Amino acid sequence: MPEPSIHGYELSPGDELGQDVTPDCCGGEMTATRLSSYRCGECGTVLEIDSLGLVFDIR
C-alpha cells in the first residue's frame, strides 16, 4: 500500500502538509473528508492534520 505523499515525498507524522495542498495516495489526490482529514478512495488510508498543518496521524 503506498504512503500518502506531497510532490513525491512520502509523508510521516510531524511533516508539514502546507496550505491549500491536497496529498496524493495510490496515484491520485486524496479526498478531504473534513477540514483536517483526507481519505484515499483506493486503499482507504486516512491522513489527519493538526491545527498547525502538521501530519498528526496516518492510518
C-alpha positions as a Markdown table, in Angstrom:
| # | Residue | x | y | z |
|---|---|---|---|---|
| 1 | Met | 0.0 | 0.0 | 0.0 |
| 2 | Pro | 1.5 | 3.4 | -1.0 |
| 3 | Glu | 2.1 | 6.0 | 1.7 |
| 4 | Pro | 0.4 | 9.4 | 1.2 |
| 5 | Ser | 2.8 | 11.9 | -0.5 |
| 6 | Ile | 3.3 | 15.5 | -1.4 |
| 7 | His | 5.3 | 16.3 | -4.5 |
| 8 | Gly | 6.6 | 12.7 | -4.5 |
| 9 | Tyr | 7.8 | 12.9 | -0.8 |
| 10 | Glu | 6.3 | 10.3 | 1.4 |
| 11 | Leu | 4.5 | 11.8 | 4.4 |
| 12 | Ser | 5.0 | 10.7 | 8.0 |
| 13 | Pro | 3.8 | 12.1 | 11.4 |
| 14 | Gly | 5.3 | 15.5 | 12.1 |
| 15 | Asp | 5.7 | 16.5 | 8.4 |
| 16 | Glu | 4.2 | 19.8 | 7.4 |
| 17 | Leu | 1.4 | 19.5 | 4.9 |
| 18 | Gly | 1.2 | 23.2 | 3.8 |
| 19 | Gln | -1.7 | 25.3 | 2.9 |
| 20 | Asp | -4.0 | 24.5 | 0.0 |
| 21 | Val | -2.2 | 21.3 | -0.8 |
| 22 | Thr | -4.1 | 18.0 | -1.3 |
| 23 | Pro | -2.0 | 14.9 | -0.6 |
| 24 | Asp | -1.7 | 12.1 | -3.2 |
| 25 | Cys | -2.0 | 8.4 | -2.5 |
| 26 | Cys | -2.4 | 5.4 | -4.9 |
| 27 | Gly | -1.6 | 7.7 | -7.9 |
| 28 | Gly | -4.3 | 10.3 | -7.2 |
| 29 | Glu | -5.4 | 13.1 | -4.9 |
| 30 | Met | -6.9 | 12.1 | -1.6 |
| 31 | Thr | -10.4 | 13.4 | -0.8 |
| 32 | Ala | -10.9 | 15.9 | 2.0 |
| 33 | Thr | -13.4 | 14.4 | 4.5 |
| 34 | Arg | -13.2 | 17.2 | 7.0 |
| 35 | Leu | -11.1 | 20.4 | 7.3 |
| 36 | Ser | -8.3 | 18.4 | 8.8 |
| 37 | Ser | -8.7 | 14.9 | 7.3 |
| 38 | Tyr | -8.1 | 13.3 | 3.9 |
| 39 | Arg | -9.0 | 9.8 | 2.7 |
| 40 | Cys | -7.7 | 7.7 | -0.2 |
| 41 | Gly | -10.5 | 6.3 | -2.3 |
| 42 | Glu | -8.4 | 3.3 | -3.4 |
| 43 | Cys | -6.8 | 1.9 | -0.3 |
| 44 | Gly | -8.8 | 3.7 | 2.4 |
| 45 | Thr | -5.7 | 5.4 | 4.1 |
| 46 | Val | -6.7 | 8.3 | 6.3 |
| 47 | Leu | -4.4 | 11.3 | 6.9 |
| 48 | Glu | -5.1 | 13.5 | 9.9 |
| 49 | Ile | -3.7 | 17.1 | 10.0 |
| 50 | Asp | -3.5 | 19.1 | 13.3 |
| 51 | Ser | -4.3 | 22.9 | 13.6 |
| 52 | Leu | -0.7 | 23.8 | 12.7 |
| 53 | Gly | -0.8 | 22.0 | 9.4 |
| 54 | Leu | 1.3 | 19.1 | 10.6 |
| 55 | Val | 0.6 | 15.4 | 9.9 |
| 56 | Phe | -0.8 | 14.1 | 13.1 |
| 57 | Asp | -1.8 | 10.5 | 12.2 |
| 58 | Ile | -1.8 | 8.1 | 9.2 |
| 59 | Arg | -3.9 | 5.0 | 9.4 |
